[in-house]
Amino acid sequence: MPPAHALLSSVFGFDNFRPGQEEIVDAVTDGQNVLAIMPTGGGKSLCFQLPALARDGVTVVISPLIALMRDQVRGLREAGVEAGALTSGNTDEETEEVFAALRENRLKLLYMAPERLASGGTLNLLRRANTRLIAVDEAHCVSQWGHDFRPDYLRIGALRQALDVPLAAFTATADEETRTEIVARLFDGATPTTFLGGFDRPNIHLAFAVKDGPRRQVLDFASARRGQSGIVYCGTRAKTETLARALGEAGHPACYYHGGMDPQDRREVERRFQQEDGLVVVATVAFGMGVDKPDIRWVAHADLPKSIESYYQEIGRSGRDGAPAETLTLFGSDDIRYRRSQIDESPAPLERRAADHARLNALLGLAEAQLCRRQNLLGYFGEETTPCGNCDLCDTPPELFDGTEAVRKALSAILRTNEYFGSGHLIDILLGNDTEKMRQRGHESLPTFGVGRDFDRRQWQAIFRQMMGLDLIRPNPERHGALFMTDPARPILRGEDSVTLRRDTIKRAKRGSTVVRSLVSEEDAPLLSALKAKRRALAESAKVPAYVIFNDKTLIEMAETRPGDLDEMARIGGVGAKKLERYGAMFLEVITGEATPALHPLRRKLAGRDAGTLFDALLEAQSRLTRGECGTLKPMTVTSAHLAKVAAQRPGDLDAVNRILGERQSERFGTAFLEILSGDLN
């Protein structure tokens, strides 16, 4: 019997490998560089733990998951394996115990957080420890375009080269693009032996639902599974606490977990979740990453995750033992706005934000899917499968209808407004809402004005949501979330193709639900997010609170009125002369998408005032009369300071003009200037 097989039985108590494990274990044990893509719960840890025991020296395991490292060290020690971890969660005694084991050459596996690689002494420590293998868990964290990028992972490739040892990288969430980046950054472009184990977790039941009283929906889902261990993921820390209290009041043993808690309190929740049966943890995504608990029976998302990768990873924490597990993901338009704003307010470059929007669109496609969810989910990762029979859409096929006419109306509204508006304004057009904004833009005269009254606002929101899910429309990050048509939409608009929509989610959209009060309308929300991102960047650069730049009320007014030049910007409440001079052009560029033409400092001081308009008119008259009415005289101009003085003082006769300009300039320009001033006063 090969050593690995013997260790599998003697140390870990398993008679057989899980599918795909044996080949990976053999390759890692032989000292090959390995990249293994395995589904969550597929037994990744065993694929580096067994080789570590079969090989000489120490295996260093790099992971961002403190909870996982603590769990695995605890489990290995229980199995009689010398293992330790160096993380920020260690006590001084725990750290000293690890160092002692290294000095005495007792340790076989050393778990380490990636942040420790930044320490200058780490390389020497690992050399002295006789490191013979590096294992990298959650290897997708090295991808700068991924959903879980960790900058310190970029140090791992250099560490491998410095130690000159083989490296085995493991992840459950890596599409082809991410796999290519892993190879480039961890293996310096050398081709590792790659194992692609697939992404399917057939024991997990998949379900989505439109939010319709989300607290009640979560409580009902948990009550139907009372006594089973579960996780509820929330988008905010505050929600974890309120929802945990609600579950407790409903008789469930429940607690909350988020990154703002004291480390000792977080550790206590982790301990309880490991040791107590039937505990429900309400958490942000900070919880569960790598928690080695095999019997989590259900996972609910009270809010939409940020991507399919995040969704897949989070639901994958259930059913690790292979027994049936269930999931429920709630979503609504408020989630989409929140996720969009997260992306738009990100300091990431434009192409990164565009990629994140595309990932979110893919998740919306899964949420609004019309056929088997598992087919949709696995298709995203490049796999094909037959209908699974283990998702809500296989259980109860959705009610569908021919949505071609509705979609064509929506697309027509987008096209006729030059792809420059979000769904809020487009829905107003379709419903024929005669708003002030509508009249300002002349959109009440569009052919599509009022053609969509067969649906109400919430139903149209559901239709637009499905159109995004079908990738017929996308938000334009350069236009603050304005919707534009994709290529697949054009045949539908031309009447050359049809589209099917779900009637069941549209019906549910009619029902009452929790109203989320937004700072601005749905149409203006993306721009407000972009303005906040600019404000945050400036505040961080200046090391001042954000409100010192502009307060929220000022940014809201900018988003709602969308000033087109510095004169209009100066009329926004909270934009004084100094702030206009310092920040006006930068915020105006965010709003218009174009660089703001430079203004003479004296003209900028008049911005937003009638004198500014007069200055422009006087400047134009001066340019026209530079060589006199006949165009043949010697060139003559008026200084900007004199133009500003005329605009501000508004002289009423030639004598007054003469006192400002002087006799020669007054003779050439005085009459024309008085005509401008007189016209303004009348």
Secondary structure, DSSP 4 states (H G I P E B T S, - for coil): --HHHHHHHHTT--SSPPTTHHHHHHHHHTT--EEEE--TTS-TTHHHHHHHHHSSSEEEEE-S-HHHHHHHHHHHHHTT--EEEE-TT--HHHHHHHHHHHHTT--SEEEE-GGGGGSTTHHHHHHHTTEEEEEESSGGGG-TTSTT--GGGGGHHHHHHHHT--EEEEES---HHHHHHHHHHHSTT---EEEE-----TTEEB-EEE-SSHHHHHHHHHHTTTTS-EEEE-SSHHHHHHHHHHHHHTT--EEEE-TTS-HHHHHHHHHHHHHSTT-EEEE-TTS-TT---TT--EEEESS--SSHHHHHHHHTTS-TTSS-EEEEEEE-HHHHHHHHHHHHT--S-HHHHHHHHHHHHHHHHHHT-SS-HHHHHHHHTT------S-BHHHHSPPPEEE-HHHHHHHHHHHHHTTT---HHHHHHHHHT---HHHHHHTGGGSTTTTTTTTS-HHHHHHHHHHHHHTTSEEEEGGGTTEEEE-TTHHHHHTTS---EEEHHHHHHTTS-------SS-TTTHHHHHHHHHHHHHHHHHHTS-HHHH--HHHHHHHHHH---SHHHHHTSTT--HHHIIIIIHHHHHHHHSSPPPP--HHHHHTTTSHHHHHHHHHHHHHHHTTTTTTT-SPP----HHHHHHHHHH---SHHHHHHHH-HHHHHHHHHHHHHHHHHHH-
